[in-house]
Amino acid sequence: MQPCRSRALVALIACAGSLASAIPVRAALDTPASWVSPETSTPEAEPTSSLAAPWNLWESHIDGTQLQQMLGDTENRVPKEFAIPAGMDEQVRFWLRIYTVYSSRQAVIFDEAHPEIVYEVVDFRNLARTSRNRAAFEIVSRQMLKERVDAYRAGFAQLKRRKVARLSAEASTIRRLSGGLRHAHRLDELQKHLRVQWGQRDQVIQGLRASSGYRSRMDHVFEQMKLPKELTLLSLVESSFNSKALSHAGAAGVWQFMPDSGAEFLMIHPSG
């Protein structure tokens, strides 16, 4: 994890109390979302009860005012150890939106070095509702996303040529958003930082639900160790509290420990 992102996420974690206390989010914690019915291998009809409302998992009810309240800690929820470091407001704001506003059916095309620049949010929520199954959704959504990213790369190439009769919509967006930066940046530099991040709102909600049976014990252990109990929420950010989570790099479990770190600091069963 990059240093700026890890620091931003630590600061973000301290804001999670505001997210968990929001009424629409709390209502969704009791029932997880389900993608596929094992009997039919087609998407299940989305639940309609208020406890598992799809509008809660896939539709954000957190507006700009609430985001600013979390960032400004208007309710004094954030311990001083987790105060947002100077100069990191935009990074924290970006990740706060990723974890509270955008769901895993939305992909954010942004500038990694300047996360205040969000070129586009590609919305696949309707595609998810109409796809025959998850595999079909994955294939189509990733192809559509690739086309959008390629369009922004073409936009950068167009701007580099300078003398162009008519700019594409993507080139115009790049010019407009990059023009708002406090310092001038070369187009090559901006293009190098073009990234995609999928939203995590529904994953966070389900992670909060999954962690409910463990959090009190975890908080107790951390307090005994004289560690801030807010650190227990790192597991939520790392894995959405999925005990079977396994990254491409080999990080495993709720805490996403790497094998070498686990062997050095943890008790690992010989069978693995």
Accessible surface in RSA format (square Angstrom, percent):
REM  Atomic radii and reference values for relative SASA: ProtOr
REM  Chains: A
REM  Algorithm: Lee & Richards
REM  Probe-radius: 1.40
REM  Slices: 20
REM RES _ NUM      All-atoms   Total-Side   Main-Chain    Non-polar    All polar
REM                ABS   REL    ABS   REL    ABS   REL    ABS   REL    ABS   REL
RES MET A   1   124.60  64.5  40.80  27.0  83.79 199.5  47.61  40.5  76.98 102.0
RES GLN A   2    90.40  50.6  85.19  62.3   5.21  12.4  38.57  82.1  51.83  39.3
RES PRO A   3   106.41  77.6 101.96  92.9   4.45  16.2 106.41  87.9   0.00   0.0
RES CYS A   4    58.47  44.2  51.97  58.0   6.50  15.3  27.99  70.9  30.47  32.9
RES ARG A   5    75.63  31.8  74.73  38.1   0.90   2.1  12.79  17.5  62.83  38.1
RES SER A   6    33.41  28.2  32.61  43.5   0.80   1.8  21.99  46.8  11.42  16.0
RES ARG A   7   131.14  55.1 129.77  66.2   1.37   3.3  40.67  55.6  90.47  54.8
RES ALA A   8     0.00   0.0   0.00   0.0   0.00   0.0   0.00   0.0   0.00   0.0
RES LEU A   9     1.96   1.1   1.96   1.4   0.00   0.0   1.96   1.4   0.00   0.0
RES VAL A  10    42.06  27.7  42.06  38.1   0.00   0.0  42.06  36.5   0.00   0.0
RES ALA A  11     2.63   2.4   1.51   2.3   1.12   2.5   1.89   2.7   0.74   1.9
RES LEU A  12     9.90   5.5   9.56   6.8   0.34   0.8   9.56   6.7   0.34   0.9
RES ILE A  13     4.11   2.3   1.36   1.0   2.74   6.6   3.49   2.5   0.62   1.7
RES ALA A  14     6.51   6.0   0.00   0.0   6.51  14.8   0.74   1.0   5.77  15.3
RES CYS A  15     3.96   3.0   1.88   2.1   2.08   4.9   1.49   3.8   2.47   2.7
RES ALA A  16    14.41  13.3  10.55  16.3   3.86   8.8  14.29  20.1   0.12   0.3
RES GLY A  17    28.41  35.0   0.00   N/A  28.41  35.0  24.17  66.3   4.25   9.5
RES SER A  18    24.30  20.5  18.42  24.6   5.88  13.5  10.25  21.8  14.05  19.7
RES LEU A  19     8.71   4.9   8.71   6.2   0.00   0.0   8.71   6.1   0.00   0.0
RES ALA A  20    33.81  31.1  29.90  46.1   3.90   8.9  30.06  42.3   3.75   9.9
RES SER A  21    42.65  36.0  28.49  38.0  14.16  32.6  19.88  42.3  22.78  31.9
RES ALA A  22    17.78  16.4   8.00  12.3   9.78  22.3  17.78  25.0   0.00   0.0
RES ILE A  23   139.60  79.4 136.30 101.5   3.30   8.0 136.45  98.3   3.15   8.6
RES PRO A  24    38.76  28.2  36.12  32.9   2.64   9.6  38.76  32.0   0.00   0.0
RES VAL A  25     1.06   0.7   1.06   1.0   0.00   0.0   1.06   0.9   0.00   0.0
RES ARG A  26   139.45  58.5 136.73  69.7   2.72   6.5  49.00  67.0  90.45  54.8
RES ALA A  27    27.09  24.9  19.33  29.8   7.76  17.7  26.74  37.7   0.34   0.9
RES ALA A  28     1.27   1.2   0.00   0.0   1.27   2.9   0.00   0.0   1.27   3.4
RES LEU A  29    34.09  19.0  33.57  24.0   0.52   1.3  33.74  23.7   0.35   0.9
RES ASP A  30    83.60  58.6  66.61  66.3  17.00  40.2  19.15  45.1  64.45  64.3
RES THR A  31    52.22  37.1  51.68  52.4   0.54   1.3  36.14  48.5  16.08  24.3
RES PRO A  32    57.50  41.9  51.33  46.8   6.17  22.4  51.57  42.6   5.94  36.9
RES ALA A  33    22.76  20.9   7.18  11.1  15.58  35.4   7.79  11.0  14.97  39.7
RES SER A  34    63.07  53.3  39.42  52.6  23.66  54.5  30.68  65.3  32.39  45.4
RES TRP A  35    53.76  21.6  45.07  21.8   8.69  20.4  37.85  20.2  15.91  25.8
RES VAL A  36    50.80  33.4  36.37  32.9  14.43  34.8  36.37  31.6  14.43  39.1
RES SER A  37    13.44  11.4  13.44  17.9   0.00   0.0   5.96  12.7   7.48  10.5
RES PRO A  38   118.11  86.1  82.23  75.0  35.88 130.4  92.91  76.7  25.20 156.6
RES GLU A  39   146.87  84.3 107.67  81.5  39.20  93.3  67.81 131.2  79.06  64.6
RES THR A  40    79.72  56.7  62.48  63.3  17.24  41.1  66.99  90.0  12.73  19.2
RES SER A  41    69.86  59.0  67.77  90.4   2.09   4.8  40.85  87.0  29.01  40.6
RES THR A  42    61.73  43.9  61.63  62.5   0.10   0.2  48.37  65.0  13.36  20.2
RES PRO A  43    41.27  30.1  23.11  21.1  18.15  66.0  23.11  19.1  18.15 112.8
RES GLU A  44    73.36  42.1  57.80  43.7  15.56  37.1  20.52  39.7  52.84  43.1
RES ALA A  45   100.54  92.4  66.69 102.9  33.84  77.0  79.52 112.0  21.02  55.7
RES GLU A  46    58.53  33.6  42.49  32.1  16.04  38.2  30.27  58.6  28.25  23.1
RES PRO A  47    51.28  37.4  40.46  36.9  10.82  39.3  51.28  42.3   0.00   0.0
RES THR A  48   130.34  92.7 102.03 103.4  28.31  67.5  72.01  96.7  58.33  88.2
RES SER A  49    62.05  52.4  50.40  67.3  11.66  26.8  51.27 109.2  10.78  15.1
RES SER A  50    73.04  61.7  64.96  86.7   8.08  18.6  39.92  85.0  33.12  46.4
RES LEU A  51    87.55  48.8  87.55  62.6   0.00   0.0  87.55  61.5   0.00   0.0
RES ALA A  52     0.99   0.9   0.96   1.5   0.03   0.1   0.99   1.4   0.00   0.0
RES ALA A  53     0.12   0.1   0.12   0.2   0.00   0.0   0.12   0.2   0.00   0.0
RES PRO A  54    29.92  21.8  28.19  25.7   1.73   6.3  29.30  24.2   0.62   3.9
RES TRP A  55   109.71  44.0 106.76  51.7   2.95   6.9  90.47  48.2  19.24  31.2
RES ASN A  56     0.00   0.0   0.00   0.0   0.00   0.0   0.00   0.0   0.00   0.0
RES LEU A  57     1.87   1.0   1.87   1.3   0.00   0.0   1.87   1.3   0.00   0.0
RES TRP A  58    12.51   5.0  12.31   6.0   0.21   0.5   8.55   4.6   3.97   6.4
RES GLU A  59    61.67  35.4  61.67  46.7   0.00   0.0  23.50  45.4  38.18  31.2
RES SER A  60    35.49  30.0   7.55  10.1  27.95  64.4   7.55  16.1  27.95  39.2
RES HIS A  61    82.41  45.0  60.11  41.8  22.30  57.0  47.03  48.5  35.37  41.2
RES ILE A  62    13.98   8.0   3.18   2.4  10.81  26.0   3.60   2.6  10.38  28.2
RES ASP A  63    82.14  57.5  73.85  73.5   8.28  19.6  42.03  98.9  40.11  40.0
RES GLY A  64    48.89  60.3   0.00   N/A  48.89  60.3  32.82  90.1  16.06  36.0
RES THR A  65    89.16  63.4  80.61  81.7   8.55  20.4  50.02  67.2  39.14  59.2
RES GLN A  66    63.32  35.4  62.66  45.8   0.66   1.6  18.92  40.3  44.40  33.7
RES LEU A  67     4.40   2.4   4.40   3.1   0.00   0.0   4.40   3.1   0.00   0.0
RES GLN A  68    90.62  50.7  89.44  65.4   1.17   2.8  46.99 100.0  43.63  33.1
RES GLN A  69    85.14  47.6  81.96  59.9   3.18   7.6  17.03  36.3  68.11  51.7
RES MET A  70    12.06   6.2   8.59   5.7   3.48   8.3  10.30   8.8   1.76   2.3
RES LEU A  71    22.19  12.4   7.57   5.4  14.62  36.8   7.87   5.5  14.33  38.6
RES GLY A  72    47.95  59.1   0.00   N/A  47.95  59.1  25.44  69.8  22.51  50.4
RES ASP A  73    34.05  23.8  26.62  26.5   7.43  17.6  16.65  39.2  17.40  17.4
RES THR A  74    90.91  64.7  57.55  58.3  33.36  79.5  59.88  80.4  31.03  46.9
RES GLU A  75   110.89  63.7  85.59  64.8  25.30  60.2  39.25  75.9  71.64  58.5
RES ASN A  76   132.53  91.4 105.87 102.3  26.66  64.2  26.82  64.5 105.71 102.2
RES ARG A  77    97.07  40.8  72.97  37.2  24.10  57.4  26.28  35.9  70.79  42.9
RES VAL A  78    31.95  21.0  12.70  11.5  19.25  46.4  13.33  11.6  18.62  50.5
RES PRO A  79    39.18  28.6  26.33  24.0  12.86  46.7  38.60  31.9   0.58   3.6
RES LYS A  80   181.77  88.7 156.06  95.8  25.71  61.2 104.65  94.2  77.12  82.2
RES GLU A  81   113.31  65.1  77.60  58.7  35.70  85.0  47.92  92.7  65.38  53.4
RES PHE A  82     8.60   4.3   6.57   4.1   2.03   5.3   8.37   5.1   0.23   0.7
RES ALA A  83    61.54  56.6  48.00  74.1  13.53  30.8  51.15  72.0  10.38  27.5
RES ILE A  84    42.72  24.3  19.50  14.5  23.22  56.0  19.50  14.0  23.22  63.0
RES PRO A  85    30.67  22.3  20.13  18.4  10.53  38.3  30.47  25.2   0.19   1.2
RES ALA A  86   106.25  97.7  70.15 108.3  36.10  82.1  79.29 111.7  26.96  71.4
RES GLY A  87    69.40  85.6   0.00   N/A  69.40  85.6  40.99 112.5  28.41  63.6
RES MET A  88    23.74  12.3  23.74  15.7   0.00   0.0  13.00  11.1  10.74  14.2
RES ASP A  89    76.11  53.3  75.47  75.1   0.65   1.5  20.54  48.4  55.57  55.4
RES GLU A  90    65.06  37.4  63.56  48.1   1.51   3.6  23.68  45.8  41.39  33.8
RES GLN A  91    39.34  22.0  39.34  28.7   0.00   0.0   6.64  14.1  32.70  24.8
RES VAL A  92     0.00   0.0   0.00   0.0   0.00   0.0   0.00   0.0   0.00   0.0
RES ARG A  93    75.14  31.5  75.14  38.3   0.00   0.0  28.07  38.4  47.07  28.5
RES PHE A  94     8.98   4.5   5.05   3.1   3.93  10.2   8.60   5.2   0.38   1.1
RES TRP A  95    20.80   8.3  20.80  10.1   0.00   0.0  11.24   6.0   9.57  15.5
RES LEU A  96     2.69   1.5   2.69   1.9   0.00   0.0   2.69   1.9   0.00   0.0
RES ARG A  97    77.55  32.6  77.55  39.5   0.00   0.0  18.17  24.8  59.38  36.0
RES ILE A  98     0.10   0.1   0.10   0.1   0.00   0.0   0.10   0.1   0.00   0.0
RES TYR A  99    16.40   7.7  15.75   9.0   0.65   1.7   9.58   7.2   6.82   8.4
RES THR A 100     1.78   1.3   1.66   1.7   0.12   0.3   1.78   2.4   0.00   0.0
RES VAL A 101    20.55  13.5  17.52  15.9   3.03   7.3  17.52  15.2   3.03   8.2
RES TYR A 102    24.66  11.5  24.66  14.0   0.00   0.0  13.85  10.4  10.80  13.3
RES SER A 103     0.00   0.0   0.00   0.0   0.00   0.0   0.00   0.0   0.00   0.0
RES SER A 104    27.02  22.8  18.71  25.0   8.31  19.1  15.06  32.1  11.96  16.7
RES ARG A 105    12.30   5.2  12.30   6.3   0.00   0.0   0.15   0.2  12.15   7.4
RES GLN A 106    12.11   6.8  12.11   8.9   0.00   0.0   0.00   0.0  12.11   9.2
RES ALA A 107     0.00   0.0   0.00   0.0   0.00   0.0   0.00   0.0   0.00   0.0
RES VAL A 108     0.02   0.0   0.02   0.0   0.00   0.0   0.02   0.0   0.00   0.0
RES ILE A 109     0.00   0.0   0.00   0.0   0.00   0.0   0.00   0.0   0.00   0.0
RES PHE A 110    11.74   5.9  11.74   7.3   0.00   0.0  11.74   7.1   0.00   0.0
RES ASP A 111     0.00   0.0   0.00   0.0   0.00   0.0   0.00   0.0   0.00   0.0
RES GLU A 112    54.37  31.2  43.10  32.6  11.27  26.8  15.69  30.3  38.68  31.6
RES ALA A 113    45.40  41.7  19.32  29.8  26.08  59.3  29.01  40.9  16.39  43.4
RES HIS A 114    27.05  14.8  26.24  18.2   0.81   2.1  17.51  18.1   9.54  11.1
RES PRO A 115     8.33   6.1   5.74   5.2   2.60   9.4   5.74   4.7   2.60  16.1
RES GLU A 116    83.49  47.9  51.56  39.0  31.93  76.0  35.13  68.0  48.36  39.5
RES ILE A 117     3.83   2.2   3.50   2.6   0.33   0.8   3.83   2.8   0.00   0.0
RES VAL A 118    47.73  31.4  33.42  30.3  14.30  34.5  33.42  29.0  14.30  38.8
RES TYR A 119    12.61   5.9   0.00   0.0  12.61  32.8   0.00   0.0  12.61  15.5
RES GLU A 120    46.29  26.6  39.19  29.6   7.11  16.9  25.75  49.8  20.54  16.8
RES VAL A 121    48.15  31.7  26.68  24.2  21.47  51.7  26.68  23.2  21.47  58.2
RES VAL A 122    13.93   9.2  12.08  10.9   1.85   4.5  13.93  12.1   0.00   0.0
RES ASP A 123    71.22  49.9  44.11  43.9  27.11  64.1  27.43  64.6  43.79  43.7
RES PHE A 124     1.33   0.7   0.64   0.4   0.69   1.8   1.33   0.8   0.00   0.0
RES ARG A 125    44.12  18.5  44.10  22.5   0.02   0.1   3.39   4.6  40.73  24.7
RES ASN A 126    93.85  64.7  91.69  88.6   2.15   5.2  27.38  65.9  66.47  64.2
RES LEU A 127    36.49  20.3  32.87  23.5   3.62   9.1  34.42  24.2   2.06   5.5
RES ALA A 128     3.59   3.3   0.00   0.0   3.59   8.2   0.00   0.0   3.59   9.5
RES ARG A 129   123.07  51.7  90.28  46.0  32.79  78.1  44.47  60.8  78.59  47.6
RES THR A 130    96.43  68.6  65.25  66.1  31.19  74.3  61.69  82.9  34.74  52.5
RES SER A 131    14.17  12.0   2.38   3.2  11.79  27.2   8.59  18.3   5.58   7.8
RES ARG A 132   183.99  77.3 176.15  89.8   7.84  18.7  75.52 103.2 108.47  65.7
RES ASN A 133    49.03  33.8  48.96  47.3   0.07   0.2   8.67  20.9  40.37  39.0
RES ARG A 134   119.39  50.1 118.89  60.6   0.50   1.2  27.44  37.5  91.94  55.7
RES ALA A 135    64.05  58.9  54.77  84.5   9.28  21.1  61.38  86.4   2.68   7.1
RES ALA A 136    20.58  18.9  14.93  23.0   5.65  12.9  20.00  28.2   0.58   1.5
RES PHE A 137     6.49   3.2   6.49   4.0   0.00   0.0   6.49   3.9   0.00   0.0
RES GLU A 138    52.17  30.0  51.79  39.2   0.38   0.9  30.01  58.0  22.16  18.1
RES ILE A 139   126.50  72.0 117.70  87.7   8.80  21.2 123.93  89.2   2.57   7.0
RES VAL A 140    62.88  41.4  61.07  55.3   1.81   4.4  62.88  54.6   0.00   0.0
RES SER A 141     0.66   0.6   0.66   0.9   0.00   0.0   0.00   0.0   0.66   0.9
RES ARG A 142   131.04  55.0 125.10  63.8   5.94  14.1  51.46  70.3  79.58  48.2
RES GLN A 143    93.39  52.2  89.81  65.6   3.58   8.5  38.75  82.5  54.65  41.4
RES MET A 144    80.48  41.7  79.43  52.6   1.05   2.5  72.23  61.4   8.24  10.9
RES LEU A 145    13.72   7.6  13.72   9.8   0.00   0.0  13.72   9.6   0.00   0.0
RES LYS A 146   118.66  57.9 112.63  69.1   6.04  14.4  85.80  77.2  32.86  35.0
RES GLU A 147    97.18  55.8  88.86  67.2   8.32  19.8  33.87  65.5  63.31  51.7
RES ARG A 148    66.98  28.1  66.98  34.1   0.00   0.0  29.30  40.0  37.69  22.8
RES VAL A 149    16.22  10.7  16.22  14.7   0.00   0.0  16.22  14.1   0.00   0.0
RES ASP A 150    50.78  35.6  46.24  46.0   4.54  10.7  25.54  60.1  25.24  25.2
RES ALA A 151    24.89  22.9  15.26  23.6   9.63  21.9  23.02  32.4   1.87   5.0
RES TYR A 152     7.17   3.3   7.17   4.1   0.00   0.0   0.00   0.0   7.17   8.8
RES ARG A 153   123.17  51.7 120.75  61.6   2.42   5.8  31.44  43.0  91.73  55.6
RES ALA A 154    60.94  56.0  50.44  77.8  10.51  23.9  56.54  79.6   4.40  11.7
RES GLY A 155     0.55   0.7   0.00   N/A   0.55   0.7   0.26   0.7   0.28   0.6
RES PHE A 156     0.00   0.0   0.00   0.0   0.00   0.0   0.00   0.0   0.00   0.0
RES ALA A 157    42.27  38.9  39.28  60.6   2.99   6.8  40.86  57.5   1.40   3.7
RES GLN A 158    24.57  13.7  24.52  17.9   0.05   0.1   3.86   8.2  20.71  15.7
RES LEU A 159    11.58   6.4   5.73   4.1   5.85  14.7   6.66   4.7   4.92  13.3
RES LYS A 160    87.26  42.6  65.02  39.9  22.24  52.9  44.94  40.4  42.32  45.1
RES ARG A 161   151.57  63.6 127.97  65.2  23.61  56.2  69.79  95.4  81.79  49.6
RES ARG A 162   202.53  85.0 180.31  91.9  22.22  52.9  58.43  79.9 144.10  87.3
RES LYS A 163   200.93  98.0 169.47 104.0  31.46  74.9 120.33 108.3  80.60  85.9
RES VAL A 164    44.00  29.0  16.54  15.0  27.46  66.2  21.27  18.5  22.73  61.6
RES ALA A 165   118.83 109.3  66.31 102.3  52.52 119.5  79.32 111.7  39.51 104.7
RES ARG A 166   208.46  87.5 193.65  98.7  14.81  35.3  69.32  94.7 139.14  84.3
RES LEU A 167    45.30  25.2  27.25  19.5  18.04  45.4  27.25  19.1  18.04  48.5
RES SER A 168    40.42  34.2  29.40  39.2  11.03  25.4  39.09  83.2   1.33   1.9
RES ALA A 169    77.62  71.4  60.08  92.7  17.54  39.9  68.74  96.8   8.89  23.5
RES GLU A 170    26.18  15.0  25.41  19.2   0.76   1.8   1.73   3.3  24.45  20.0
RES ALA A 171     0.00   0.0   0.00   0.0   0.00   0.0   0.00   0.0   0.00   0.0
RES SER A 172    49.99  42.2  45.42  60.6   4.57  10.5  32.06  68.3  17.93  25.1
RES THR A 173    23.61  16.8  22.58  22.9   1.04   2.5   3.59   4.8  20.02  30.3
RES ILE A 174     0.02   0.0   0.02   0.0   0.00   0.0   0.02   0.0   0.00   0.0
RES ARG A 175   136.34  57.2 129.30  65.9   7.04  16.8  54.32  74.2  82.02  49.7
RES ARG A 176   157.34  66.1 137.07  69.9  20.27  48.3  76.93 105.1  80.41  48.7
RES LEU A 177    42.62  23.7  35.69  25.5   6.93  17.4  37.98  26.7   4.64  12.5
RES SER A 178    24.22  20.5  14.92  19.9   9.30  21.4   4.27   9.1  19.94  27.9
RES GLY A 179    64.21  79.2   0.00   N/A  64.21  79.2  35.39  97.1  28.82  64.5
RES GLY A 180    66.53  82.0   0.00   N/A  66.53  82.0  37.21 102.1  29.31  65.6
RES LEU A 181    25.80  14.4   6.68   4.8  19.12  48.1   9.39   6.6  16.40  44.1
RES ARG A 182   222.61  93.5 184.24  93.9  38.37  91.4  74.93 102.4 147.68  89.5
RES HIS A 183   135.17  73.9 128.47  89.3   6.70  17.1  88.80  91.5  46.37  54.0
RES ALA A 184   108.47  99.7  69.34 107.0  39.13  89.0  79.86 112.5  28.61  75.8
RES HIS A 185    55.10  30.1  27.26  19.0  27.84  71.2  26.71  27.5  28.40  33.0
RES ARG A 186   172.50  72.4 163.14  83.2   9.36  22.3  72.85  99.6  99.65  60.4
RES LEU A 187    50.63  28.2  45.80  32.8   4.83  12.1  45.80  32.2   4.83  13.0
RES ASP A 188    73.08  51.2  64.68  64.4   8.40  19.9  29.11  68.5  43.98  43.9
RES GLU A 189    60.09  34.5  56.08  42.4   4.02   9.6  20.54  39.7  39.55  32.3
RES LEU A 190     2.82   1.6   2.81   2.0   0.01   0.0   2.81   2.0   0.01   0.0
RES GLN A 191    49.51  27.7  42.77  31.3   6.74  16.1  13.20  28.1  36.31  27.5
RES LYS A 192   136.85  66.8 121.41  74.5  15.44  36.8  79.22  71.3  57.63  61.4
RES HIS A 193    33.69  18.4  33.69  23.4   0.00   0.0  16.65  17.2  17.05  19.8
RES LEU A 194    14.77   8.2   3.86   2.8  10.91  27.4   3.86   2.7  10.91  29.4
RES ARG A 195    96.79  40.6  92.08  46.9   4.71  11.2  37.07  50.7  59.72  36.2
RES VAL A 196    51.55  33.9  23.67  21.4  27.87  67.2  23.67  20.6  27.87  75.6
RES GLN A 197    34.72  19.4  33.28  24.3   1.43   3.4   1.84   3.9  32.88  24.9
RES TRP A 198    48.02  19.3  46.91  22.7   1.11   2.6  42.59  22.7   5.43   8.8
RES GLY A 199     0.00   0.0   0.00   N/A   0.00   0.0   0.00   0.0   0.00   0.0
RES GLN A 200    43.94  24.6  43.94  32.1   0.00   0.0   5.97  12.7  37.96  28.8
RES ARG A 201     1.65   0.7   1.44   0.7   0.21   0.5   1.07   1.5   0.58   0.4
RES ASP A 202     1.32   0.9   1.32   1.3   0.00   0.0   0.00   0.0   1.32   1.3
RES GLN A 203    63.89  35.7  63.81  46.6   0.08   0.2   7.47  15.9  56.42  42.8
RES VAL A 204     5.68   3.7   5.68   5.1   0.00   0.0   5.68   4.9   0.00   0.0
RES ILE A 205     1.31   0.7   1.31   1.0   0.00   0.0   1.31   0.9   0.00   0.0
RES GLN A 206    43.77  24.5  39.66  29.0   4.11   9.8  17.01  36.2  26.76  20.3
RES GLY A 207     0.46   0.6   0.00   N/A   0.46   0.6   0.21   0.6   0.26   0.6
RES LEU A 208    15.37   8.6   9.99   7.1   5.38  13.5   9.99   7.0   5.38  14.5
RES ARG A 209    88.51  37.2  82.06  41.8   6.46  15.4  13.54  18.5  74.98  45.4
RES ALA A 210    45.37  41.7  29.12  44.9  16.26  37.0  37.80  53.2   7.58  20.1
RES SER A 211     2.94   2.5   2.94   3.9   0.00   0.0   1.36   2.9   1.58   2.2
RES SER A 212    84.12  71.1  57.81  77.1  26.31  60.6  41.72  88.9  42.39  59.4
RES GLY A 213    66.55  82.1   0.00   N/A  66.55  82.1  36.99 101.5  29.56  66.2
RES TYR A 214   129.81  60.6 128.75  73.3   1.06   2.8  80.98  60.9  48.84  60.2
RES ARG A 215    63.69  26.7  63.69  32.5   0.00   0.0  16.58  22.7  47.11  28.6
RES SER A 216    88.29  74.6  75.21 100.4  13.08  30.1  53.55 114.0  34.74  48.7
RES ARG A 217   151.90  63.8 147.62  75.2   4.28  10.2  65.01  88.8  86.89  52.7
RES MET A 218    27.32  14.1  25.18  16.7   2.14   5.1  24.06  20.5   3.26   4.3
RES ASP A 219    25.53  17.9  25.53  25.4   0.00   0.0   8.85  20.8  16.69  16.6
RES HIS A 220    83.15  45.4  81.13  56.4   2.02   5.2  51.39  53.0  31.76  37.0
RES VAL A 221    54.06  35.6  54.06  48.9   0.00   0.0  54.06  47.0   0.00   0.0
RES PHE A 222    35.65  17.8  35.58  22.0   0.07   0.2  35.65  21.6   0.00   0.0
RES GLU A 223    96.07  55.2  80.25  60.7  15.82  37.7  33.36  64.5  62.71  51.2
RES GLN A 224   121.72  68.1  91.60  66.9  30.11  71.7  33.76  71.9  87.96  66.7
RES MET A 225   129.42  67.0 109.92  72.7  19.51  46.4  81.50  69.3  47.92  63.5
RES LYS A 226   185.82  90.7 153.09  93.9  32.74  77.9 112.34 101.1  73.48  78.3
RES LEU A 227    80.60  44.9  74.79  53.5   5.81  14.6  76.27  53.6   4.33  11.6
RES PRO A 228    46.64  34.0  34.05  31.0  12.58  45.7  45.75  37.8   0.89   5.5
RES LYS A 229    93.86  45.8  90.34  55.4   3.52   8.4  41.32  37.2  52.54  56.0
RES GLU A 230    36.54  21.0  34.07  25.8   2.47   5.9  15.40  29.8  21.13  17.3
RES LEU A 231    42.96  23.9  42.78  30.6   0.17   0.4  42.93  30.1   0.03   0.1
RES THR A 232     0.31   0.2   0.00   0.0   0.31   0.7   0.00   0.0   0.31   0.5
RES LEU A 233    15.87   8.8  15.64  11.2   0.23   0.6  15.87  11.1   0.00   0.0
RES LEU A 234    48.34  26.9  48.34  34.6   0.00   0.0  48.34  33.9   0.00   0.0
RES SER A 235     0.93   0.8   0.93   1.2   0.00   0.0   0.00   0.0   0.93   1.3
RES LEU A 236     9.20   5.1   8.41   6.0   0.79   2.0   8.41   5.9   0.79   2.1
RES VAL A 237    23.40  15.4  10.17   9.2  13.23  31.9  10.30   8.9  13.11  35.6
RES GLU A 238    65.16  37.4  41.79  31.6  23.37  55.6   7.93  15.3  57.23  46.7
RES SER A 239    12.39  10.5   0.00   0.0  12.39  28.5   7.51  16.0   4.88   6.8
RES SER A 240    25.14  21.2  18.65  24.9   6.49  14.9   9.83  20.9  15.31  21.4
RES PHE A 241    22.20  11.1  13.98   8.7   8.23  21.4  13.98   8.5   8.23  23.5
RES ASN A 242    74.58  51.4  68.59  66.3   6.00  14.4  20.57  49.5  54.01  52.2
RES SER A 243    82.81  70.0  64.00  85.4  18.82  43.3  38.01  80.9  44.80  62.8
RES LYS A 244   182.64  89.1 156.98  96.3  25.66  61.1 107.83  97.1  74.81  79.7
RES ALA A 245    20.51  18.9  13.58  20.9   6.93  15.8  19.15  27.0   1.36   3.6
RES LEU A 246   130.71  72.8  96.34  68.9  34.37  86.4  97.02  68.1  33.70  90.7
RES SER A 247    42.01  35.5  26.85  35.8  15.16  34.9  35.72  76.1   6.29   8.8
RES HIS A 248   205.70 112.4 165.51 115.0  40.19 102.8 120.70 124.4  85.00  98.9
RES ALA A 249    76.22  70.1  47.04  72.6  29.18  66.4  59.75  84.1  16.47  43.6
RES GLY A 250    24.15  29.8   0.00   N/A  24.15  29.8  20.52  56.3   3.63   8.1
RES ALA A 251    10.55   9.7  10.55  16.3   0.00   0.0  10.55  14.9   0.00   0.0
RES ALA A 252    46.99  43.2  41.96  64.7   5.03  11.4  42.08  59.3   4.91  13.0
RES GLY A 253    19.98  24.6   0.00   N/A  19.98  24.6  18.53  50.8   1.45   3.2
RES VAL A 254    25.41  16.7  21.12  19.1   4.29  10.3  21.12  18.4   4.29  11.6
RES TRP A 255    79.45  31.9  67.09  32.5  12.36  29.0  44.78  23.9  34.67  56.2
RES GLN A 256    29.97  16.8  16.43  12.0  13.55  32.3   5.79  12.3  24.18  18.3
RES PHE A 257    85.55  42.8  79.81  49.4   5.75  14.9  81.91  49.7   3.65  10.4
RES MET A 258    81.36  42.1  79.27  52.5   2.09   5.0  74.24  63.1   7.12   9.4
RES PRO A 259    83.56  60.9  70.83  64.6  12.73  46.3  80.93  66.8   2.63  16.3
RES ASP A 260   121.57  85.2 114.82 114.3   6.75  16.0  36.64  86.2  84.93  84.7
RES SER A 261    42.85  36.2  40.57  54.1   2.29   5.3  10.20  21.7  32.66  45.7
RES GLY A 262     2.84   3.5   0.00   N/A   2.84   3.5   2.84   7.8   0.00   0.0
RES ALA A 263    77.71  71.5  48.26  74.5  29.45  67.0  52.29  73.6  25.42  67.3
RES GLU A 264   129.81  74.5  93.99  71.1  35.82  85.3  37.99  73.5  91.83  75.0
RES PHE A 265   150.41  75.3 116.06  71.9  34.36  89.4 122.58  74.3  27.84  79.7
RES LEU A 266    79.54  44.3  62.28  44.6  17.26  43.4  65.81  46.2  13.73  36.9
RES MET A 267   197.88 102.5 161.64 107.0  36.24  86.3 127.54 108.4  70.34  93.2
RES ILE A 268    95.72  54.5  66.87  49.8  28.86  69.5  70.86  51.0  24.86  67.5
RES HIS A 269   127.17  69.5 114.11  79.3  13.06  33.4  89.00  91.7  38.17  44.4
RES PRO A 270   132.99  96.9  91.11  83.1  41.88 152.2 103.69  85.6  29.30 182.1
RES SER A 271    99.76  84.3  55.83  74.5  43.94 101.2  51.99 110.7  47.77  66.9
RES GLY A 272    92.48 114.0   0.00   N/A  92.48 114.0  45.73 125.5  46.76 104.7
END  Absolute sums over single chains surface
CHAIN  1 A    15854.1      12760.7       3093.5       8844.0       7010.2
END  Absolute sums over all chains
TOTAL         15854.1      12760.7       3093.5       8844.0       7010.2
